[in-house]
Amino acid sequence: MKGVILAGGLGTRLNPLTQVTNKHLLPIYDRPMIFYPLRALVEAGIRDILIVTGGNNAGDFLKLIGNGAAFGLKHINYTYQKGEGGIAEALGLAEHFSGGEKIAVVLGDNIFERSLKPFVDSFKRQKSGAKILIQKVADPQRFGVVSFKGKKVLKVTEKPKRPDSAYIVTGIYMYDAEVFRIVKTLKPSGRGELEITDVNNAYIRAGRMTCDILPGWWTDSGTFESLLRAGQLVARDPSIPKPGRRRS
């Protein structure tokens, strides 16, 4: 199973910080944002990883991470997303890299407490299809909101004004190779982007989506408020090494 970190886009919600660097290179407490999803994939047992970058500072990823030796890797793959075509467009750039294997996808601005390994191992055993990890939040209207009938997932609605539930799709997805065929069928949304929500709904309609609740704390880091929250969560978490006890 391979890993993909989506760290493209222009990060306009974090201007003026992102006028001088990529959003995913901004600090979360004592290390760059990109270190967190990268470490999460490695700790889940994934060693073949692609980072999708973008913006004017894509080369800084290579300077910072190199071949991934600090994370115990022998090699890291990189590719470039032009502009802001959406999460699904960025995912489509991983088709050649995936080589037909299952992939675990993490958005580069997602910070979370618990290991992904149990979910990665579960998806390896899943014959086909996709898996999303969800969590209950106080502001679901900012995200893709999950609608249920009992325990069955009916659909995901992107940023609804009146959410059907408080459960949202985190930026952690797992797909079989069918995902790239689905991406090629998508039409741009009203935002002019290819939406990952449309990918997930295609799997849901086909009855090929599984769903697990992500335990522990989780946050994105795409706004000033969530960037601050991410740093505070990391600073308070005793399981995350602090300065002088770094693991990477």
C-alpha positions in Angstrom: 0.0 0.0 0.0 1.3 3.4 -0.9 0.9 6.8 0.7 0.0 10.2 -0.9 0.2 13.6 0.9 -1.7 16.4 -0.8 0.2 19.6 -0.1 -0.6 21.7 -3.2 -2.9 24.7 -3.6 -2.1 28.4 -2.8 -3.3 28.6 0.8 -5.0 31.9 0.2 -7.0 31.8 3.5 -3.6 32.2 5.3 -2.5 35.3 3.5 -0.1 37.1 4.1 1.8 34.1 5.5 1.5 32.2 2.3 2.8 35.0 0.2 6.3 33.9 1.2 6.0 30.2 1.7 3.8 27.2 1.0 1.0 26.7 3.6 2.3 23.2 4.4 5.7 24.5 5.4 4.3 26.8 8.1 5.1 25.8 11.7 2.9 23.7 13.9 4.4 24.3 17.3 8.1 23.2 16.8 8.2 21.7 13.3 6.8 22.3 9.8 3.2 21.2 9.1 4.2 18.7 6.5 6.1 16.6 9.0 2.9 15.5 10.8 1.2 13.7 7.9 4.5 12.3 6.7 5.3 10.9 10.1 1.7 9.5 10.4 2.1 7.5 7.1 5.5 6.2 8.1 4.3 5.1 11.5 1.4 3.3 9.8 3.9 1.2 8.0 3.8 2.9 4.6 7.3 3.5 3.1 6.4 4.4 -0.5 5.2 8.0 -0.4 4.3 10.7 -2.9 4.1 14.4 -1.9 1.9 16.5 -4.2 3.2 20.1 -3.9 2.2 23.4 -5.5 2.6 27.2 -5.4 5.8 29.2 -5.8 7.8 27.4 -3.1 7.5 23.8 -4.1 11.3 23.4 -4.3 11.5 24.1 -0.5 9.9 20.7 0.2 12.9 19.0 -1.4 15.3 21.2 0.6 13.4 20.5 3.8 12.6 16.8 3.5 15.1 15.6 0.9 14.8 11.8 0.3 13.1 11.3 3.7 16.1 9.9 5.5 15.1 11.7 8.7 11.9 9.7 8.6 13.6 6.4 8.0 12.9 6.4 4.3 15.2 5.7 1.4 13.3 7.8 -1.1 10.3 10.2 -1.4 8.5 11.0 -4.6 7.3 14.5 -5.5 5.0 15.9 -8.1 3.6 19.4 -8.8 0.0 20.7 -9.0 -0.5 23.9 -11.0 -2.9 26.4 -9.5 -5.9 25.4 -7.3 -7.7 22.7 -9.2 -9.0 21.0 -6.1 -8.2 18.0 -3.9 -9.4 15.5 -6.4 -7.3 17.0 -9.2 -4.3 16.8 -7.0 -5.1 13.2 -6.2 -5.3 12.4 -9.9 -1.7 13.3 -10.2 -0.8 10.2 -8.2 -2.2 7.7 -10.8 1.2 6.7 -12.2 2.8 6.6 -8.8 0.1 4.2 -7.4 0.8 1.6 -10.0 -2.6 0.0 -9.4 -2.1 -0.4 -5.7 -4.3 0.8 -2.9 -3.4 4.2 -1.5 -3.7 6.1 1.8 -4.2 9.8 1.2 -3.7 12.5 3.8 -4.3 16.2 3.4 -1.1 18.0 4.2 -2.7 20.4 6.7 -4.3 17.6 8.8 -2.9 17.1 12.3 -4.2 14.3 14.5 -3.5 12.5 17.7 -3.9 8.7 17.1 -2.1 6.3 14.8 -3.5 5.5 11.4 -2.1 2.0 11.5 -5.3 0.2 12.6 -7.2 1.8 9.8 -4.5 1.2 7.2 -4.3 -2.5 8.2 -8.1 -2.7 8.0 -8.2 -1.3 4.5 -5.5 -3.6 3.4 -7.8 -6.5 4.3 -10.8 -4.8 2.6 -11.2 -6.4 -0.8 -11.8 -3.2 -2.7 -13.5 0.2 -2.5 -12.7 3.1 -0.2 -12.6 4.1 3.4 -13.1 7.5 5.1 -12.3 8.5 8.6 -14.9 10.8 10.2 -15.0 12.8 13.4 -17.7 14.9 15.3 -16.9 18.6 15.3 -18.4 21.8 16.6 -18.3 23.6 13.2 -19.3 21.0 10.6 -20.4 23.6 8.0 -16.7 24.1 7.3 -16.3 20.6 6.0 -17.8 17.7 4.1 -20.7 16.6 6.3 -21.8 12.9 6.5 -25.5 12.1 6.3 -26.6 8.8 7.9 -29.6 6.5 7.9 -28.9 4.6 11.1 -25.3 3.6 10.9 -25.3 3.6 7.1 -23.6 6.5 5.3 -25.9 8.0 2.7 -23.9 10.8 1.3 -21.3 13.6 2.0 -22.4 17.2 1.5 -19.7 19.8 1.0 -19.8 22.8 3.4 -23.6 22.8 3.9 -25.3 25.8 5.5 -27.6 23.4 7.5 -25.6 20.2 8.3 -27.4 16.9 8.6 -25.0 15.8 11.4 -22.0 17.0 13.3 -19.9 14.3 11.7 -17.4 15.4 9.0 -15.0 13.7 6.7 -11.4 14.3 7.9 -8.6 14.7 5.4 -7.7 11.0 5.6 -8.9 8.8 2.8 -8.1 5.3 1.5 -8.9 4.2 -2.1 -8.4 1.3 -4.5 -7.2 2.0 -8.0 -10.8 2.7 -9.2 -10.4 6.2 -7.7 -8.4 7.4 -10.7 -11.2 6.4 -13.2 -13.7 8.3 -10.9 -11.5 11.4 -10.9 -11.5 11.5 -14.7 -15.3 11.6 -14.7 -15.6 14.6 -12.4 -16.8 18.1 -13.5 -15.6 21.3 -11.7 -17.8 22.5 -8.9 -19.1 26.0 -8.5 -15.7 26.8 -7.0 -14.1 25.7 -10.2 -12.4 22.7 -8.5 -12.6 18.9 -8.7 -14.1 18.0 -5.3 -13.0 15.0 -3.2 -16.5 14.9 -1.9 -17.7 13.9 -5.4 -15.1 11.0 -5.3 -16.4 9.8 -2.0 -20.0 10.0 -3.0 -19.3 7.9 -6.1 -18.0 5.1 -3.8 -21.0 5.6 -1.5 -23.5 5.2 -4.4 -21.7 2.1 -5.5 -21.9 0.6 -2.0 -18.1 0.3 -1.8 -17.4 2.8 1.0 -16.5 1.9 4.6 -16.4 4.5 7.4 -14.6 4.6 10.7 -14.6 7.2 13.5 -11.1 8.6 14.1 -10.4 8.6 17.8 -8.5 11.3 19.7 -8.2 14.9 18.7 -8.0 16.1 15.1 -7.8 19.4 13.3 -7.1 20.9 10.0 -4.7 23.9 9.8 -6.1 25.9 6.9 -7.3 29.0 8.7 -5.7 31.3 11.3 -7.9 29.9 14.0 -7.3 26.2 13.1 -3.5 26.8 12.7 -3.4 28.2 16.2 -5.5 25.3 17.5 -3.2 22.8 15.9 -0.1 24.3 17.6 -1.9 24.4 20.9 -3.0 20.7 20.6 0.5 19.6 19.7 2.1 21.6 22.5 -0.2 20.0 25.1 0.0 16.5 23.9 2.5 14.5 26.0 2.8 11.8 23.4 4.5 14.1 20.9 8.2 14.7 21.5 9.1 18.3 22.3 12.3 20.2 21.7 15.3 18.3 23.0 13.4 15.0 22.5 12.7 15.1 18.8 12.0 12.0 16.8 12.4 13.8 13.4 
